[in-house]
Every structure is written in C-alpha cells, then in structure tokens.
C-alpha cells in the first residue's frame, strides 16, 4: 500500500503517483486513467470500464454471427 498526499495543482487538487505505481500500471506522463467507484473504495486503472463493456457485447455478437461475418469478409 502506498500513502499518497493531495497537492494543489492550479485551481485543482491532484495526487502524485510514485514511480513504482506508474511502472506497474505501465503509465507515462500524459496517459489517461479512469476512476471507478466501488462500495467503500475507489479504483484507478488505465483501462476504460465502458470500453470493456462494449467489447464484451461486440465479442458476443461476433461469436453468434460468425458465419455472416465470414461471408461479408469475402
């Protein structure tokens, strides 16, 4: 666990992530992270949960319509 301090950045307040955390998440300056609320916790992740949901739906459609997609690819 890392203890993080809130710091003033312009008119906002930010958190500075340690190098170890950035390396583990494979993040660099300028990358986008997503904050997800969960009961009793907040998660910071480089993965967009909405995109993951869309991809799950797309995978189900592609699986159920595999033959149609093969014909269209010809």
N, C-alpha and C positions, 0 to 999 in steps of 0.2 A: 504494500500500500504506500502511496505517495501522499504527502501532505502538501497541498498547493495553497498559495496565497493569492488573494484577489488584488489586482493592481489597477490604478487609474490609467486609462488609455484614451486620451482626448476627453470626449463627453461620455464615454462608456467605461465599463469595468471589465477587465479581462483576466484570464488565467494563463500563466506561462507554464507550458508543459516541459518537463525535463527531457534532456536528450535521449535518455533510455526509453521513455514512453514514445517519443517520436519515432525512434528506430524500430520499436516493437510494432507500432501501427503502420510503419512504412510511410510516414508523412514527412513533408517538407514545407518550408515557408510558402504560403500561397495556396496550399491544398484546402479543400473544403471538408469539414467534419459535420456530423449530424448528431444532434442531441435527442435522445429518446427518453421520454418519461415512463417510468415503471413504478408500481406501488412501492414507495419507500426508497426509491433510487433513481438516479439519472445516469444514462449510459452515453458516452462519447464514442463514436465509431466513424471510420472513414467510409462506411457502406450506407447507402441511402435505403432505408427500410421500404419506402414506397416503390422504389425501383425493383427491389427484391420481390415484392408482391406482384408487380406487373410481369416480371419474368416467370414467376410460378404459373400465372394464368396462361402466358404465352406457351410455356412448355406443355401444359395440359392440352391446349388447343392443337399444337403441332403433333402431339402424340396421337390424339384422336382423329386428326385429319391427315395422317402421314401419306396415304395413297393419293389424295388430292394434291398435296404439295409436291409429290414426286412427278405427277402428270404436268403440273404447272411449270416445273423446273426443266422440262424437255424443250 
